[in-house]
Each structure stands twice: as C-alpha cells, then as structure tokens.
C-alpha cells in the first residue's frame, strides 16, 4: 500500500473501533457485531535435505488481519476482512480477502454478493489461514478469494446447500472472463460434520477442471476431533478418479481449555500425464507429517493470546518450480498469535 492508503485505512479502523464500542443492535438498524485485528509471528527454521535454508529461517510475521462484521438493516448483513501484510502488485482490493453483503430472503434462503471465499470443500481449506499450520501443497497454491454471487438454502435444520458463481481462481493465468461453478453441502449429523463440494473451474477460456472435495469432521469425544479431507481433481484427458488427488487429515485433542495438541498428515499426487492442473502439477507425489501444540495463558481472555510450536517433515517429488513443499524438508516454528476485538471492552465493563 502507498502511504496515503495506510493513513486512510488506519483512520477508518480507529473510527470503526470507536463506533463499535457504542453501537447497539436493536434488531432493526445498523450495528457492528464483531471487529478485530489479529496477527501471528515468531521464529521459524527450515532445512532442505539437511542444509539450512537461510531465507526461510529467522523471526517472521505471517499474518496481519483486520475484520469487521455487522448488520446494515434487519436481514441484510456484511462482512469484510483485509490482509494488511499481503503483497499485491495490483490494487489494495487484491489484498482484501473478502467483502460481501448477505440478504436473508426467507427463513431458509440467503443470497450473497461480493468478494467471497470460493466454495470448495474440506476443513483444511475452510479454516482461517492464521489458525493453520503445515498445510498441503494444494492449499498453499489455491487462490481462494474471488468476486461472485451465491445462494444458500437450508434443506433441513442440519443441512445447507450453497450454490456459487464466481471468477475462476485461475483468472490470473486464464484471463478475467473465466468462471467457477460451485455446489457445497454443509452438514451436521451427530458426531459427523461435512463440507462437501463439486466444482467446475475454468483454467483456460475453453477448458474446465472438476473438483470433488469431501471434507469430514468426526467429533469422537468432547475434546477429540478428527478431520479427513478427500479431494479428486480431473480435467479432459485425465481419468476421472485417482489420477490427481489429495488427502489431508488432522487429529486434535484438547485435554484442558488452555491446551490443544494436534498431529497432521497430507498427501498430494498427480499422475495424470497432463499439464491441466495448475496447482498440484503432473509428476508430483508429496507426503508430509507434522505435529504441534497451542497454549492459551490468559484464563479470562483465552482468544487474545495463543502460544504455539509446530514441526513438520515432507518427502517426495514436487514438479512445481514455485511449489512450497520439497523433498526431505524439515520445518519448525514457535511463536504467538494475538487477537484483539471489540468484545474485550464489553468484558471489562
């Protein structure tokens, strides 16, 4: 951002934060329900086949996010998240994760428009990036925020279908006049929750790639959760199943309110013999195992400060010259997350 944009945004943030402490939701008019700033930073180190990577080692900040949610009038809501540290060669809007309005048309139907999260299934994909560690090669390469429109319908109290038309995630390669068609199922059935999707995405003006993304969360106990994401990708010239696919799994246990321990395994593979997948490229076969811990030291304000430590090891082939995961790669990271919101003021009253 240029200097004047930073000043304008800071002024906007301070005004919004001040207003959010006074705004009351009477159920009818404008109100701010949530406003926060969050960041994550710490020390990280990386070794590739036993040799330290100096460029990827040292103290680093990874995220600096601003978010505001609220109501414009009854039934019409808005949400906005800005990535303040995201590099952009184009415009300030490119560093905007999302900014959209949603209208509750009926008790079951909601309509949305604006810059949105592309509706692709999977719990690794669905979670906020600041809360994730050691992600799959697919996750590290997918441009997941695009302008579009969507409609969500509650088919039952525990099931929602969402249909979205948006710019293609591959528009930077294929051109702006390319699109994505996405159908998502959110389900909650006892211990089993879902984020499943079927996606048709243009990767050139005349060519489409299909995703089937099956995100499954198993709540095995009150503080024990298992996420299993299965993804199949196919374009013309590929077999429909298991030519190009990924698996992402994470097991997390929370023995107390202050501690969360997690372990993870991911696998990305493309043996299609084509160059139609721009994210996990042909010839790639990658595995990664990782583990970590989070600790919240403040009993009253657990969401404000989280300390973390993680480590991972990956092996296999990555044919993407810009890929993030390498063979015989070891990573460690230790650091802190900070989350400051307008709700802190209400707790202190």
C-alpha positions in Angstrom: 0.0 0.0 0.0 1.1 3.5 -0.6 1.5 5.8 2.4 -1.8 7.6 2.0 -3.7 4.3 1.8 -2.2 3.2 5.0 -3.3 6.5 6.7 -6.8 6.3 5.3 -7.2 2.7 6.4 -5.8 3.4 9.9 -8.3 6.3 10.2 -11.1 4.0 9.1 -10.1 1.4 11.6 -9.9 3.7 14.5 -13.3 5.2 13.6 -14.9 1.8 13.3 -13.4 0.5 16.5 -14.6 3.6 18.4 -18.1 3.3 16.8 -18.3 -0.5 17.5 -17.9 0.2 21.3 -21.0 2.3 21.2 -23.2 0.7 18.5 -26.2 -1.2 19.9 -28.1 -3.8 18.0 -31.8 -3.1 18.3 -32.6 -5.8 15.8 -33.6 -3.3 13.1 -30.9 -0.8 12.1 -27.1 -0.6 11.5 -24.9 -2.4 14.1 -21.4 -3.9 14.4 -21.4 -7.4 15.8 -17.7 -8.1 15.5 -14.5 -6.1 14.9 -11.0 -7.3 15.5 -7.3 -7.2 14.5 -5.2 -10.3 14.7 -1.6 -11.2 13.9 0.8 -14.2 14.1 4.6 -14.0 14.4 7.5 -16.0 15.8 10.7 -17.8 14.9 10.9 -20.4 12.2 13.6 -22.6 10.7 13.8 -24.7 7.6 16.2 -27.5 6.5 16.2 -29.0 3.0 17.9 -32.3 2.8 20.0 -31.4 5.9 21.0 -28.0 4.8 19.6 -24.9 6.4 17.6 -22.5 4.3 18.7 -19.1 5.4 16.0 -17.2 3.6 13.3 -19.2 5.3 14.9 -19.0 8.8 14.6 -16.3 11.3 11.9 -14.1 13.1 8.9 -13.6 10.8 5.4 -12.3 10.8 3.0 -14.3 8.7 -0.4 -12.6 9.1 -1.9 -9.2 10.0 -5.7 -9.3 9.5 -8.5 -6.8 10.1 -12.1 -7.9 10.1 -15.5 -6.3 10.7 -19.0 -7.9 10.6 -22.3 -6.3 11.1 -25.9 -5.5 10.1 -26.9 -2.8 7.6 -30.6 -3.2 8.2 -32.6 -6.2 9.5 -31.9 -9.2 7.3 -29.0 -7.5 5.4 -25.5 -8.2 6.8 -22.0 -7.5 5.7 -18.5 -9.0 6.4 -15.1 -7.6 5.5 -11.6 -9.0 6.1 -8.4 -7.2 4.9 -5.0 -8.9 4.8 -2.8 -5.9 5.8 0.5 -7.7 5.1 -0.4 -9.4 1.9 1.8 -8.4 -1.0 0.0 -7.2 -4.1 1.4 -5.9 -7.4 -2.0 -4.6 -8.5 -4.5 -3.0 -6.1 -5.5 -2.7 -2.5 -8.5 -4.8 -3.3 -6.4 -7.7 -4.3 -5.2 -7.9 -0.6 -8.9 -7.9 0.5 -9.7 -11.5 1.5 -13.4 -10.8 1.3 -16.0 -8.1 1.4 -19.6 -9.1 0.8 -23.2 -8.5 1.7 -25.8 -11.2 2.5 -29.6 -11.0 2.5 -31.8 -13.3 4.5 -34.5 -13.5 1.9 -36.6 -16.1 3.8 -36.1 -18.3 6.8 -34.3 -20.8 4.7 -32.8 -18.8 1.8 -29.9 -16.4 1.9 -28.4 -14.6 -1.1 -24.9 -13.1 -1.1 -22.7 -10.9 -3.4 -19.2 -9.5 -3.4 -15.7 -10.9 -2.9 -16.2 -14.3 -1.3 -14.4 -17.4 -0.3 -14.5 -19.8 -3.3 -16.8 -22.6 -2.2 -14.5 -25.6 -2.2 -15.0 -28.4 0.3 -12.6 -29.6 3.0 -11.8 -28.5 6.6 -8.2 -27.6 5.9 -9.4 -25.2 3.2 -12.4 -23.9 5.3 -10.4 -22.8 8.3 -8.9 -19.3 8.7 -5.3 -19.4 7.4 -4.0 -17.8 10.6 -5.2 -20.9 12.5 -3.5 -23.4 10.2 0.0 -24.9 10.2 1.8 -27.2 7.8 -0.8 -27.3 5.0 -1.0 -29.4 1.8 0.6 -28.4 -1.5 -2.9 -27.8 -2.9 -3.8 -25.4 0.0 -0.6 -23.4 -0.4 -1.3 -22.7 -4.1 -5.1 -22.2 -4.4 -6.2 -18.5 -4.9 -9.3 -18.9 -2.7 -10.9 -15.4 -2.7 -12.9 -14.2 -5.8 -15.8 -11.9 -6.7 -19.1 -13.7 -7.2 -22.7 -14.3 -6.1 -24.1 -17.2 -4.0 -27.4 -18.6 -2.8 -27.6 -20.8 0.4 -30.7 -22.9 1.2 -31.4 -24.8 4.4 -32.8 -28.0 3.2 -33.2 -29.2 6.9 -32.2 -27.9 10.3 -28.9 -29.8 9.9 -28.2 -29.4 6.2 -27.4 -26.5 3.9 -26.8 -26.3 0.2 -24.8 -23.4 -1.3 -24.5 -22.6 -5.0 -22.0 -20.0 -6.1 -20.9 -18.5 -9.4 -17.6 -16.6 -9.2 -14.5 -15.6 -11.0 -12.2 -18.6 -11.7 -9.4 -19.0 -9.1 -7.2 -19.3 -12.2 -8.1 -16.0 -13.8 -4.6 -14.7 -13.3 -3.4 -17.4 -15.7 -6.5 -17.7 -17.9 -7.9 -14.1 -18.0 -10.7 -12.3 -16.2 -13.5 -13.7 -18.4 -13.3 -17.1 -16.7 -15.6 -18.5 -14.0 -16.2 -21.1 -11.4 -19.5 -23.0 -10.7 -19.5 -24.4 -7.1 -22.1 -26.5 -5.2 -21.4 -27.1 -1.5 -23.1 -29.2 1.2 -22.7 -28.3 4.8 -24.0 -31.0 7.1 -24.1 -31.7 10.9 -25.3 -35.1 11.9 -24.3 -36.1 15.4 -20.6 -36.7 15.6 -20.2 -36.3 11.8 -20.0 -32.9 10.1 -19.4 -32.2 6.5 -18.1 -29.6 4.0 -18.5 -31.4 0.6 -18.4 -29.7 -2.8 -18.5 -30.3 -6.5 -16.7 -27.6 -8.5 -16.3 -26.8 -12.2 -13.5 -24.2 -12.7 -12.2 -22.7 -15.9 -8.4 -22.9 -16.2 -8.4 -21.6 -19.8 -11.1 -19.8 -21.7 -12.3 -23.1 -23.2 -11.3 -25.7 -20.6 -12.6 -26.8 -17.2 -11.2 -28.8 -14.3 -13.6 -30.6 -12.0 -13.1 -30.9 -8.2 -14.8 -33.3 -5.8 -13.8 -32.2 -2.3 -15.2 -34.2 0.6 -14.4 -32.6 4.0 -15.4 -34.7 7.0 -15.1 -33.9 10.7 -15.6 -36.6 13.3 -16.2 -35.4 16.8 -15.0 -38.6 18.5 -15.3 -37.1 22.0 -15.9 -33.7 23.6 -12.3 -32.7 23.2 -11.2 -35.1 20.5 -11.7 -34.3 16.8 -10.6 -35.9 13.5 -10.7 -34.1 10.2 -10.4 -36.1 7.0 -10.5 -34.3 3.6 -10.5 -36.2 0.4 -10.1 -34.3 -2.9 -10.2 -35.6 -6.5 -9.3 -33.3 -9.5 -10.0 -34.2 -13.1 -9.9 -32.4 -16.5 -10.3 -33.5 -20.1 -7.7 -36.1 -20.9 -7.4 -37.5 -17.3 -9.1 -40.4 -15.7 -12.0 -39.3 -13.6 -10.7 -40.8 -10.3 -7.3 -41.0 -8.6 -5.1 -39.6 -11.3 -4.9 -36.3 -9.5 -5.9 -36.2 -5.8 -5.1 -35.1 -2.3 -5.7 -36.3 1.3 -5.5 -34.0 4.3 -6.0 -35.4 7.9 -5.7 -33.8 11.3 -6.3 -35.2 14.8 -6.6 -32.7 17.6 -7.1 -33.2 21.3 -7.8 -30.6 23.9 -7.0 -32.1 27.4 -7.9 -28.7 29.0 -9.3 -25.4 28.0 -5.8 -24.0 27.8 -4.0 -26.7 25.7 -4.6 -28.1 22.2 -2.4 -30.8 20.8 -2.6 -31.8 17.1 -1.0 -34.0 14.5 -1.4 -34.0 10.7 -0.7 -35.9 7.5 -1.2 -34.7 4.0 -0.6 -36.4 0.6 -0.7 -34.6 -2.8 -0.4 -36.6 -6.0 -0.8 -36.0 -9.7 0.0 -38.9 -12.1 -2.4 -37.7 -14.9 0.3 -37.2 -17.6 -1.2 -33.8 -18.5 -0.5 -30.2 -17.5 -4.1 -29.2 -16.8 -3.8 -29.0 -13.0 -2.0 -25.7 -12.3 -1.8 -26.2 -8.6 -0.6 -29.8 -8.0 1.3 -30.4 -11.2 1.9 -33.6 -13.1 4.6 -35.8 -11.6 4.1 -34.5 -8.1 3.9 -37.1 -5.2 4.3 -35.4 -1.8 3.8 -36.5 1.8 4.0 -34.5 5.0 3.7 -35.4 8.6 3.5 -32.7 11.3 2.6 -32.1 14.9 2.1 -29.1 17.2 0.7 -27.6 20.4 -1.2 -24.4 21.2 -1.4 -22.9 24.7 -3.6 -20.0 25.9 -2.0 -18.5 29.0 -4.8 -15.9 29.8 -7.7 -17.6 31.6 -10.2 -14.8 31.2 -9.2 -13.8 27.7 -8.3 -17.1 26.0 -8.8 -15.8 22.5 -6.4 -12.9 22.9 -3.0 -14.7 23.2 -2.1 -18.1 21.9 1.4 -19.6 22.1 2.3 -22.3 19.6 5.0 -24.6 18.5 5.0 -26.9 15.4 7.2 -29.1 13.4 6.9 -30.9 10.0 8.7 -33.2 7.7 7.9 -33.7 4.0 9.2 -36.1 1.3 8.6 -37.0 -2.3 8.6 -35.2 -5.7 7.2 -31.7 -6.4 7.4 -30.7 -10.1 6.0 -27.2 -9.4 9.0 -24.8 -9.6 7.1 -22.4 -7.4 5.9 -25.1 -5.0 6.1 -24.7 -1.2 6.8 -28.3 -0.2 10.1 -30.1 -1.0 11.7 -33.5 -0.7 13.4 -34.1 2.7 12.3 -30.8 4.1 12.1 -30.1 7.8 10.4 -27.1 9.3 10.0 -25.8 12.9 8.1 -22.8 14.1 7.4 -21.3 17.5 5.5 -18.1 18.1 2.4 -16.2 19.2 -1.0 -15.3 17.9 -2.7 -12.1 19.1 -6.4 -11.4 18.6 -7.8 -8.0 19.9 -11.5 -7.4 19.4 -14.3 -5.0 20.5 -15.7 -7.8 22.7 -12.7 -7.3 25.1 -14.2 -3.9 26.1 -17.6 -5.4 26.9 -15.9 -8.0 29.1 -14.2 -5.3 31.1 -17.4 -3.4 31.8 
